Amino acid sequence: MDLMFSIDSVAVALAISNKTYILILGALIGIFMMRIAAQFFITLIKKFPLLEKAAFVMVGLAGINII
């Protein structure tokens, strides 16, 4: 999923800039950072299982807020 966000970001950035190598580097850094963040949250959820349910509730509330 993070790969799709990165590809989408590169496509948008290509419309703005002609320096493709910088855009691809930025996408790769974005993928790397998302992986680090995901590992952090997985570790946190293993330590505090209640956070998983809280996260679902927060995402649900955000979705309702958008509607």
C-alpha positions as CSV (number, residue, x, y, z in Angstrom):
1,M,0.0,0.0,0.0
2,D,2.8,2.4,0.8
3,L,4.2,1.7,-2.7
4,M,1.0,3.0,-4.2
5,F,1.1,6.2,-2.2
6,S,4.7,6.7,-3.3
7,I,3.9,6.1,-7.0
8,D,1.0,8.5,-6.8
9,S,3.2,11.1,-5.2
10,V,5.8,10.7,-7.9
11,A,3.2,11.1,-10.6
12,V,2.0,14.3,-9.1
13,A,5.5,15.7,-8.5
14,L,6.4,14.9,-12.2
15,A,3.8,17.4,-13.2
16,I,5.6,20.0,-11.2
17,S,9.3,19.3,-11.7
18,N,11.5,17.9,-14.4
19,K,14.2,16.5,-12.1
20,T,13.1,12.8,-12.1
21,Y,16.0,11.5,-10.0
22,I,15.1,13.8,-7.1
23,L,11.4,12.7,-7.2
24,I,12.3,9.0,-7.3
25,L,14.8,9.5,-4.4
26,G,12.0,11.3,-2.4
27,A,9.6,8.4,-3.1
28,L,12.2,5.8,-1.9
29,I,12.8,7.8,1.2
30,G,9.1,8.0,1.8
31,I,8.7,4.2,1.5
32,F,11.6,3.7,3.9
33,M,10.2,6.1,6.5
34,M,6.7,4.5,6.3
35,R,8.3,1.1,6.9
36,I,10.0,2.4,10.0
37,A,6.8,4.0,11.3
38,A,4.9,0.8,10.7
39,Q,7.4,-1.2,12.6
40,F,7.2,1.2,15.5
41,F,3.4,1.0,15.6
42,I,3.5,-2.8,15.4
43,T,5.8,-3.0,18.4
44,L,3.6,-0.5,20.3
45,I,0.4,-2.6,19.5
46,K,2.1,-5.8,20.7
47,K,3.0,-4.1,23.9
48,F,-0.4,-2.5,24.4
49,P,-3.1,-4.6,22.5
50,L,-5.9,-2.1,23.5
51,L,-4.3,0.4,21.1
52,E,-5.5,-1.6,18.1
53,K,-9.1,-1.2,19.0
54,A,-8.6,2.4,19.8
55,A,-7.0,2.9,16.4
56,F,-10.0,1.3,14.6
57,V,-12.3,3.6,16.5
58,M,-10.2,6.7,15.6
59,V,-10.1,5.7,11.9
60,G,-13.9,5.1,12.0
61,L,-14.5,8.5,13.5
62,A,-12.3,10.1,10.9
63,G,-14.2,8.4,8.2
64,I,-17.5,9.5,9.6
65,N,-16.1,13.1,9.9
66,I,-15.3,13.1,6.2
67,I,-18.8,12.1,5.2
